[in-house]
Amino acid sequence: FMSGGSVYDFLHKQKGVFKLPALLRVAVDVSKGMNYLHQNNIIHRDLKAANLLMDENE
């Protein structure tokens, strides 16, 4: 559970918009997470906005 909900909820239900610095931060964080998983021989298989959780700080 993350207090900020999912990226999908933020974009579609709350009509949120990422400013460029925040969007780049999300992209880098997702890339780092996927890299970590792959380095540990884990394949996520379901990477989508609904599965990307955010904290209250966006």
mmCIF file of the N, C-alpha and C atoms, coordinates in Angstrom:
data_MODEL
# 
_entry.id   MODEL 
# 
loop_
_atom_site.group_PDB 
_atom_site.id 
_atom_site.type_symbol 
_atom_site.label_atom_id 
_atom_site.label_alt_id 
_atom_site.label_comp_id 
_atom_site.label_asym_id 
_atom_site.label_entity_id 
_atom_site.label_seq_id 
_atom_site.pdbx_PDB_ins_code 
_atom_site.Cartn_x 
_atom_site.Cartn_y 
_atom_site.Cartn_z 
_atom_site.occupancy 
_atom_site.B_iso_or_equiv 
_atom_site.pdbx_formal_charge 
_atom_site.auth_seq_id 
_atom_site.auth_comp_id 
_atom_site.auth_asym_id 
_atom_site.auth_atom_id 
_atom_site.pdbx_PDB_model_num 
ATOM 1   N N  . PHE A 1 1  ? 0.837  -1.189  0.000   1.00 0.00 ? 1  PHE A N  1 
ATOM 2   C CA . PHE A 1 1  ? 0.000  0.000   0.000   1.00 0.00 ? 1  PHE A CA 1 
ATOM 3   C C  . PHE A 1 1  ? 0.875  1.243   0.000   1.00 0.00 ? 1  PHE A C  1 
ATOM 4   N N  . MET A 1 2  ? 0.531  2.190   -0.854  1.00 0.00 ? 2  MET A N  1 
ATOM 5   C CA . MET A 1 2  ? 1.226  3.482   -0.880  1.00 0.00 ? 2  MET A CA 1 
ATOM 6   C C  . MET A 1 2  ? 0.167  4.579   -0.811  1.00 0.00 ? 2  MET A C  1 
ATOM 7   N N  . SER A 1 3  ? 0.412  5.559   0.024   1.00 0.00 ? 3  SER A N  1 
ATOM 8   C CA . SER A 1 3  ? -0.596 6.583   0.297   1.00 0.00 ? 3  SER A CA 1 
ATOM 9   C C  . SER A 1 3  ? -0.956 7.434   -0.916  1.00 0.00 ? 3  SER A C  1 
ATOM 10  N N  . GLY A 1 4  ? -0.079 7.509   -1.921  1.00 0.00 ? 4  GLY A N  1 
ATOM 11  C CA . GLY A 1 4  ? -0.361 8.326   -3.098  1.00 0.00 ? 4  GLY A CA 1 
ATOM 12  C C  . GLY A 1 4  ? -1.157 7.609   -4.167  1.00 0.00 ? 4  GLY A C  1 
ATOM 13  N N  . GLY A 1 5  ? -1.425 6.314   -3.969  1.00 0.00 ? 5  GLY A N  1 
ATOM 14  C CA . GLY A 1 5  ? -2.157 5.550   -4.976  1.00 0.00 ? 5  GLY A CA 1 
ATOM 15  C C  . GLY A 1 5  ? -1.272 5.208   -6.163  1.00 0.00 ? 5  GLY A C  1 
ATOM 16  N N  . SER A 1 6  ? -1.899 4.820   -7.252  1.00 0.00 ? 6  SER A N  1 
ATOM 17  C CA . SER A 1 6  ? -1.140 4.426   -8.438  1.00 0.00 ? 6  SER A CA 1 
ATOM 18  C C  . SER A 1 6  ? -0.982 5.602   -9.396  1.00 0.00 ? 6  SER A C  1 
ATOM 19  N N  . VAL A 1 7  ? -0.039 5.475   -10.306 1.00 0.00 ? 7  VAL A N  1 
ATOM 20  C CA . VAL A 1 7  ? 0.138  6.480   -11.350 1.00 0.00 ? 7  VAL A CA 1 
ATOM 21  C C  . VAL A 1 7  ? -1.132 6.563   -12.192 1.00 0.00 ? 7  VAL A C  1 
ATOM 22  N N  . TYR A 1 8  ? -1.759 5.429   -12.450 1.00 0.00 ? 8  TYR A N  1 
ATOM 23  C CA . TYR A 1 8  ? -3.005 5.415   -13.226 1.00 0.00 ? 8  TYR A CA 1 
ATOM 24  C C  . TYR A 1 8  ? -4.086 6.250   -12.539 1.00 0.00 ? 8  TYR A C  1 
ATOM 25  N N  . ASP A 1 9  ? -4.281 6.024   -11.247 1.00 0.00 ? 9  ASP A N  1 
ATOM 26  C CA . ASP A 1 9  ? -5.289 6.787   -10.503 1.00 0.00 ? 9  ASP A CA 1 
ATOM 27  C C  . ASP A 1 9  ? -4.983 8.283   -10.537 1.00 0.00 ? 9  ASP A C  1 
ATOM 28  N N  . PHE A 1 10 ? -3.720 8.617   -10.371 1.00 0.00 ? 10 PHE A N  1 
ATOM 29  C CA . PHE A 1 10 ? -3.312 10.020  -10.381 1.00 0.00 ? 10 PHE A CA 1 
ATOM 30  C C  . PHE A 1 10 ? -3.640 10.673  -11.722 1.00 0.00 ? 10 PHE A C  1 
ATOM 31  N N  . LEU A 1 11 ? -3.345 9.983   -12.813 1.00 0.00 ? 11 LEU A N  1 
ATOM 32  C CA . LEU A 1 11 ? -3.543 10.567  -14.141 1.00 0.00 ? 11 LEU A CA 1 
ATOM 33  C C  . LEU A 1 11 ? -4.997 10.563  -14.585 1.00 0.00 ? 11 LEU A C  1 
ATOM 34  N N  . HIS A 1 12 ? -5.724 9.480   -14.307 1.00 0.00 ? 12 HIS A N  1 
ATOM 35  C CA . HIS A 1 12 ? -7.064 9.324   -14.869 1.00 0.00 ? 12 HIS A CA 1 
ATOM 36  C C  . HIS A 1 12 ? -8.197 9.698   -13.915 1.00 0.00 ? 12 HIS A C  1 
ATOM 37  N N  . LYS A 1 13 ? -8.082 9.322   -12.673 1.00 0.00 ? 13 LYS A N  1 
ATOM 38  C CA . LYS A 1 13 ? -9.179 9.579   -11.737 1.00 0.00 ? 13 LYS A CA 1 
ATOM 39  C C  . LYS A 1 13 ? -9.056 10.938  -11.070 1.00 0.00 ? 13 LYS A C  1 
ATOM 40  N N  . GLN A 1 14 ? -7.823 11.331  -10.762 1.00 0.00 ? 14 GLN A N  1 
ATOM 41  C CA . GLN A 1 14 ? -7.609 12.618  -10.101 1.00 0.00 ? 14 GLN A CA 1 
ATOM 42  C C  . GLN A 1 14 ? -7.297 13.723  -11.111 1.00 0.00 ? 14 GLN A C  1 
ATOM 43  N N  . LYS A 1 15 ? -7.193 13.358  -12.385 1.00 0.00 ? 15 LYS A N  1 
ATOM 44  C CA . LYS A 1 15 ? -6.851 14.311  -13.457 1.00 0.00 ? 15 LYS A CA 1 
ATOM 45  C C  . LYS A 1 15 ? -5.541 15.030  -13.166 1.00 0.00 ? 15 LYS A C  1 
ATOM 46  N N  . GLY A 1 16 ? -4.600 14.290  -12.580 1.00 0.00 ? 16 GLY A N  1 
ATOM 47  C CA . GLY A 1 16 ? -3.304 14.869  -12.255 1.00 0.00 ? 16 GLY A CA 1 
ATOM 48  C C  . GLY A 1 16 ? -2.436 15.011  -13.490 1.00 0.00 ? 16 GLY A C  1 
ATOM 49  N N  . VAL A 1 17 ? -1.441 15.864  -13.367 1.00 0.00 ? 17 VAL A N  1 
ATOM 50  C CA . VAL A 1 17 ? -0.482 16.081  -14.442 1.00 0.00 ? 17 VAL A CA 1 
ATOM 51  C C  . VAL A 1 17 ? 0.907  16.091  -13.819 1.00 0.00 ? 17 VAL A C  1 
ATOM 52  N N  . PHE A 1 18 ? 1.828  15.374  -14.440 1.00 0.00 ? 18 PHE A N  1 
ATOM 53  C CA . PHE A 1 18 ? 3.213  15.401  -13.990 1.00 0.00 ? 18 PHE A CA 1 
ATOM 54  C C  . PHE A 1 18 ? 3.929  16.551  -14.679 1.00 0.00 ? 18 PHE A C  1 
ATOM 55  N N  . LYS A 1 19 ? 4.618  17.364  -13.917 1.00 0.00 ? 19 LYS A N  1 
ATOM 56  C CA . LYS A 1 19 ? 5.516  18.348  -14.513 1.00 0.00 ? 19 LYS A CA 1 
ATOM 57  C C  . LYS A 1 19 ? 6.762  17.591  -14.951 1.00 0.00 ? 19 LYS A C  1 
ATOM 58  N N  . LEU A 1 20 ? 7.496  18.153  -15.903 1.00 0.00 ? 20 LEU A N  1 
ATOM 59  C CA . LEU A 1 20 ? 8.625  17.448  -16.498 1.00 0.00 ? 20 LEU A CA 1 
ATOM 60  C C  . LEU A 1 20 ? 9.617  16.902  -15.470 1.00 0.00 ? 20 LEU A C  1 
ATOM 61  N N  . PRO A 1 21 ? 10.060 17.668  -14.470 1.00 0.00 ? 21 PRO A N  1 
ATOM 62  C CA . PRO A 1 21 ? 11.009 17.095  -13.504 1.00 0.00 ? 21 PRO A CA 1 
ATOM 63  C C  . PRO A 1 21 ? 10.442 15.871  -12.772 1.00 0.00 ? 21 PRO A C  1 
ATOM 64  N N  . ALA A 1 22 ? 9.162  15.913  -12.400 1.00 0.00 ? 22 ALA A N  1 
ATOM 65  C CA . ALA A 1 22 ? 8.541  14.777  -11.709 1.00 0.00 ? 22 ALA A CA 1 
ATOM 66  C C  . ALA A 1 22 ? 8.401  13.592  -12.648 1.00 0.00 ? 22 ALA A C  1 
ATOM 67  N N  . LEU A 1 23 ? 8.041  13.851  -13.904 1.00 0.00 ? 23 LEU A N  1 
ATOM 68  C CA . LEU A 1 23 ? 7.911  12.780  -14.893 1.00 0.00 ? 23 LEU A CA 1 
ATOM 69  C C  . LEU A 1 23 ? 9.247  12.085  -15.115 1.00 0.00 ? 23 LEU A C  1 
ATOM 70  N N  . LEU A 1 24 ? 10.306 12.860  -15.216 1.00 0.00 ? 24 LEU A N  1 
ATOM 71  C CA . LEU A 1 24 ? 11.637 12.276  -15.386 1.00 0.00 ? 24 LEU A CA 1 
ATOM 72  C C  . LEU A 1 24 ? 12.045 11.476  -14.157 1.00 0.00 ? 24 LEU A C  1 
ATOM 73  N N  . ARG A 1 25 ? 11.700 11.973  -12.972 1.00 0.00 ? 25 ARG A N  1 
ATOM 74  C CA . ARG A 1 25 ? 12.019 11.256  -11.727 1.00 0.00 ? 25 ARG A CA 1 
ATOM 75  C C  . ARG A 1 25 ? 11.299 9.910   -11.682 1.00 0.00 ? 25 ARG A C  1 
ATOM 76  N N  . VAL A 1 26 ? 10.026 9.894   -12.086 1.00 0.00 ? 26 VAL A N  1 
ATOM 77  C CA . VAL A 1 26 ? 9.263  8.640   -12.132 1.00 0.00 ? 26 VAL A CA 1 
ATOM 78  C C  . VAL A 1 26 ? 9.903  7.680   -13.125 1.00 0.00 ? 26 VAL A C  1 
ATOM 79  N N  . ALA A 1 27 ? 10.254 8.181   -14.302 1.00 0.00 ? 27 ALA A N  1 
ATOM 80  C CA . ALA A 1 27 ? 10.860 7.327   -15.328 1.00 0.00 ? 27 ALA A CA 1 
ATOM 81  C C  . ALA A 1 27 ? 12.179 6.724   -14.844 1.00 0.00 ? 27 ALA A C  1 
ATOM 82  N N  . VAL A 1 28 ? 13.000 7.531   -14.198 1.00 0.00 ? 28 VAL A N  1 
ATOM 83  C CA . VAL A 1 28 ? 14.281 7.037   -13.678 1.00 0.00 ? 28 VAL A CA 1 
ATOM 84  C C  . VAL A 1 28 ? 14.047 6.019   -12.564 1.00 0.00 ? 28 VAL A C  1 
ATOM 85  N N  . ASP A 1 29 ? 13.117 6.298   -11.661 1.00 0.00 ? 29 ASP A N  1 
ATOM 86  C CA . ASP A 1 29 ? 12.828 5.369   -10.564 1.00 0.00 ? 29 ASP A CA 1 
ATOM 87  C C  . ASP A 1 29 ? 12.311 4.029   -11.084 1.00 0.00 ? 29 ASP A C  1 
ATOM 88  N N  . VAL A 1 30 ? 11.429 4.063   -12.073 1.00 0.00 ? 30 VAL A N  1 
ATOM 89  C CA . VAL A 1 30 ? 10.908 2.821   -12.661 1.00 0.00 ? 30 VAL A CA 1 
ATOM 90  C C  . VAL A 1 30 ? 12.047 2.060   -13.335 1.00 0.00 ? 30 VAL A C  1 
ATOM 91  N N  . SER A 1 31 ? 12.900 2.771   -14.057 1.00 0.00 ? 31 SER A N  1 
ATOM 92  C CA . SER A 1 31 ? 14.036 2.130   -14.719 1.00 0.00 ? 31 SER A CA 1 
ATOM 93  C C  . SER A 1 31 ? 14.972 1.475   -13.714 1.00 0.00 ? 31 SER A C  1 
ATOM 94  N N  . LYS A 1 32 ? 15.245 2.159   -12.614 1.00 0.00 ? 32 LYS A N  1 
ATOM 95  C CA . LYS A 1 32 ? 16.109 1.593   -11.571 1.00 0.00 ? 32 LYS A CA 1 
ATOM 96  C C  . LYS A 1 32 ? 15.470 0.349   -10.954 1.00 0.00 ? 32 LYS A C  1 
ATOM 97  N N  . GLY A 1 33 ? 14.160 0.416   -10.715 1.00 0.00 ? 33 GLY A N  1 
ATOM 98  C CA . GLY A 1 33 ? 13.464 -0.736  -10.145 1.00 0.00 ? 33 GLY A CA 1 
ATOM 99  C C  . GLY A 1 33 ? 13.479 -1.936  -11.077 1.00 0.00 ? 33 GLY A C  1 
ATOM 100 N N  . MET A 1 34 ? 13.225 -1.693  -12.362 1.00 0.00 ? 34 MET A N  1 
ATOM 101 C CA . MET A 1 34 ? 13.243 -2.791  -13.332 1.00 0.00 ? 34 MET A CA 1 
ATOM 102 C C  . MET A 1 34 ? 14.650 -3.360  -13.474 1.00 0.00 ? 34 MET A C  1 
ATOM 103 N N  . ASN A 1 35 ? 15.660 -2.496  -13.453 1.00 0.00 ? 35 ASN A N  1 
ATOM 104 C CA . ASN A 1 35 ? 17.037 -2.961  -13.524 1.00 0.00 ? 35 ASN A CA 1 
ATOM 105 C C  . ASN A 1 35 ? 17.366 -3.853  -12.326 1.00 0.00 ? 35 ASN A C  1 
ATOM 106 N N  . TYR A 1 36 ? 16.945 -3.445  -11.139 1.00 0.00 ? 36 TYR A N  1 
ATOM 107 C CA . TYR A 1 36 ? 17.171 -4.246  -9.933  1.00 0.00 ? 36 TYR A CA 1 
ATOM 108 C C  . TYR A 1 36 ? 16.523 -5.624  -10.069 1.00 0.00 ? 36 TYR A C  1 
ATOM 109 N N  . LEU A 1 37 ? 15.275 -5.638  -10.516 1.00 0.00 ? 37 LEU A N  1 
ATOM 110 C CA . LEU A 1 37 ? 14.581 -6.920  -10.686 1.00 0.00 ? 37 LEU A CA 1 
ATOM 111 C C  . LEU A 1 37 ? 15.315 -7.811  -11.677 1.00 0.00 ? 37 LEU A C  1 
ATOM 112 N N  . HIS A 1 38 ? 15.705 -7.256  -12.819 1.00 0.00 ? 38 HIS A N  1 
ATOM 113 C CA . HIS A 1 38 ? 16.375 -8.054  -13.848 1.00 0.00 ? 38 HIS A CA 1 
ATOM 114 C C  . HIS A 1 38 ? 17.737 -8.554  -13.374 1.00 0.00 ? 38 HIS A C  1 
ATOM 115 N N  . GLN A 1 39 ? 18.450 -7.747  -12.604 1.00 0.00 ? 39 GLN A N  1 
ATOM 116 C CA . GLN A 1 39 ? 19.737 -8.187  -12.062 1.00 0.00 ? 39 GLN A CA 1 
ATOM 117 C C  . GLN A 1 39 ? 19.567 -9.365  -11.108 1.00 0.00 ? 39 GLN A C  1 
ATOM 118 N N  . ASN A 1 40 ? 18.385 -9.499  -10.526 1.00 0.00 ? 40 ASN A N  1 
ATOM 119 C CA . ASN A 1 40 ? 18.093 -10.598 -9.612  1.00 0.00 ? 40 ASN A CA 1 
ATOM 120 C C  . ASN A 1 40 ? 17.240 -11.678 -10.273 1.00 0.00 ? 40 ASN A C  1 
ATOM 121 N N  . ASN A 1 41 ? 17.297 -11.706 -11.610 1.00 0.00 ? 41 ASN A N  1 
ATOM 122 C CA . ASN A 1 41 ? 16.602 -12.724 -12.411 1.00 0.00 ? 41 ASN A CA 1 
ATOM 123 C C  . ASN A 1 41 ? 15.101 -12.775 -12.144 1.00 0.00 ? 41 ASN A C  1 
ATOM 124 N N  . ILE A 1 42 ? 14.511 -11.614 -11.935 1.00 0.00 ? 42 ILE A N  1 
ATOM 125 C CA . ILE A 1 42 ? 13.065 -11.510 -11.739 1.00 0.00 ? 42 ILE A CA 1 
ATOM 126 C C  . ILE A 1 42 ? 12.493 -10.750 -12.927 1.00 0.00 ? 42 ILE A C  1 
ATOM 127 N N  . ILE A 1 43 ? 11.462 -11.302 -13.539 1.00 0.00 ? 43 ILE A N  1 
ATOM 128 C CA . ILE A 1 43 ? 10.782 -10.636 -14.643 1.00 0.00 ? 43 ILE A CA 1 
ATOM 129 C C  . ILE A 1 43 ? 9.420  -10.193 -14.138 1.00 0.00 ? 43 ILE A C  1 
ATOM 130 N N  . HIS A 1 44 ? 9.119  -8.909  -14.263 1.00 0.00 ? 44 HIS A N  1 
ATOM 131 C CA . HIS A 1 44 ? 7.885  -8.357  -13.699 1.00 0.00 ? 44 HIS A CA 1 
ATOM 132 C C  . HIS A 1 44 ? 6.654  -8.819  -14.462 1.00 0.00 ? 44 HIS A C  1 
ATOM 133 N N  . ARG A 1 45 ? 6.650  -8.751  -15.783 1.00 0.00 ? 45 ARG A N  1 
ATOM 134 C CA . ARG A 1 45 ? 5.586  -9.208  -16.687 1.00 0.00 ? 45 ARG A CA 1 
ATOM 135 C C  . ARG A 1 45 ? 4.330  -8.349  -16.713 1.00 0.00 ? 45 ARG A C  1 
ATOM 136 N N  . ASP A 1 46 ? 4.167  -7.391  -15.832 1.00 0.00 ? 46 ASP A N  1 
ATOM 137 C CA . ASP A 1 46 ? 2.937  -6.601  -15.842 1.00 0.00 ? 46 ASP A CA 1 
ATOM 138 C C  . ASP A 1 46 ? 3.215  -5.147  -15.462 1.00 0.00 ? 46 ASP A C  1 
ATOM 139 N N  . LEU A 1 47 ? 4.182  -4.548  -16.152 1.00 0.00 ? 47 LEU A N  1 
ATOM 140 C CA . LEU A 1 47 ? 4.532  -3.160  -15.883 1.00 0.00 ? 47 LEU A CA 1 
ATOM 141 C C  . LEU A 1 47 ? 3.507  -2.255  -16.562 1.00 0.00 ? 47 LEU A C  1 
ATOM 142 N N  . LYS A 1 48 ? 2.747  -1.536  -15.752 1.00 0.00 ? 48 LYS A N  1 
ATOM 143 C CA . LYS A 1 48 ? 1.743  -0.596  -16.262 1.00 0.00 ? 48 LYS A CA 1 
ATOM 144 C C  . LYS A 1 48 ? 1.474  0.445   -15.186 1.00 0.00 ? 48 LYS A C  1 
ATOM 145 N N  . ALA A 1 49 ? 0.825  1.529   -15.591 1.00 0.00 ? 49 ALA A N  1 
ATOM 146 C CA . ALA A 1 49 ? 0.592  2.651   -14.678 1.00 0.00 ? 49 ALA A CA 1 
ATOM 147 C C  . ALA A 1 49 ? -0.177 2.235   -13.426 1.00 0.00 ? 49 ALA A C  1 
ATOM 148 N N  . ALA A 1 50 ? -1.095 1.284   -13.554 1.00 0.00 ? 50 ALA A N  1 
ATOM 149 C CA . ALA A 1 50 ? -1.880 0.840   -12.397 1.00 0.00 ? 50 ALA A CA 1 
ATOM 150 C C  . ALA A 1 50 ? -1.020 0.097   -11.376 1.00 0.00 ? 50 ALA A C  1 
ATOM 151 N N  . ASN A 1 51 ? 0.143  -0.405  -11.798 1.00 0.00 ? 51 ASN A N  1 
ATOM 152 C CA . ASN A 1 51 ? 1.028  -1.139  -10.891 1.00 0.00 ? 51 ASN A CA 1 
ATOM 153 C C  . ASN A 1 51 ? 2.193  -0.290  -10.380 1.00 0.00 ? 51 ASN A C  1 
ATOM 154 N N  . LEU A 1 52 ? 2.217  0.976   -10.746 1.00 0.00 ? 52 LEU A N  1 
ATOM 155 C CA . LEU A 1 52 ? 3.252  1.890   -10.259 1.00 0.00 ? 52 LEU A CA 1 
ATOM 156 C C  . LEU A 1 52 ? 2.652  2.719   -9.133  1.00 0.00 ? 52 LEU A C  1 
ATOM 157 N N  . LEU A 1 53 ? 3.116  2.468   -7.920  1.00 0.00 ? 53 LEU A N  1 
ATOM 158 C CA . LEU A 1 53 ? 2.546  3.129   -6.745  1.00 0.00 ? 53 LEU A CA 1 
ATOM 159 C C  . LEU A 1 53 ? 3.391  4.325   -6.331  1.00 0.00 ? 53 LEU A C  1 
ATOM 160 N N  . MET A 1 54 ? 2.714  5.345   -5.819  1.00 0.00 ? 54 MET A N  1 
ATOM 161 C CA . MET A 1 54 ? 3.386  6.585   -5.434  1.00 0.00 ? 54 MET A CA 1 
ATOM 162 C C  . MET A 1 54 ? 3.153  6.864   -3.950  1.00 0.00 ? 54 MET A C  1 
ATOM 163 N N  . ASP A 1 55 ? 4.098  7.591   -3.357  1.00 0.00 ? 55 ASP A N  1 
ATOM 164 C CA . ASP A 1 55 ? 3.859  8.051   -1.992  1.00 0.00 ? 55 ASP A CA 1 
ATOM 165 C C  . ASP A 1 55 ? 3.164  9.412   -2.047  1.00 0.00 ? 55 ASP A C  1 
ATOM 166 N N  . GLU A 1 56 ? 2.973  10.037  -0.917  1.00 0.00 ? 56 GLU A N  1 
ATOM 167 C CA . GLU A 1 56 ? 2.228  11.294  -0.878  1.00 0.00 ? 56 GLU A CA 1 
ATOM 168 C C  . GLU A 1 56 ? 2.998  12.456  -1.488  1.00 0.00 ? 56 GLU A C  1 
ATOM 169 N N  . ASN A 1 57 ? 4.274  12.261  -1.778  1.00 0.00 ? 57 ASN A N  1 
ATOM 170 C CA . ASN A 1 57 ? 5.107  13.337  -2.327  1.00 0.00 ? 57 ASN A CA 1 
ATOM 171 C C  . ASN A 1 57 ? 5.132  13.376  -3.843  1.00 0.00 ? 57 ASN A C  1 
ATOM 172 N N  . GLU A 1 58 ? 4.296  12.566  -4.485  1.00 0.00 ? 58 GLU A N  1 
ATOM 173 C CA . GLU A 1 58 ? 4.234  12.457  -5.940  1.00 0.00 ? 58 GLU A CA 1 
ATOM 174 C C  . GLU A 1 58 ? 5.490  11.800  -6.374  1.00 0.00 ? 58 GLU A C  1 
# 
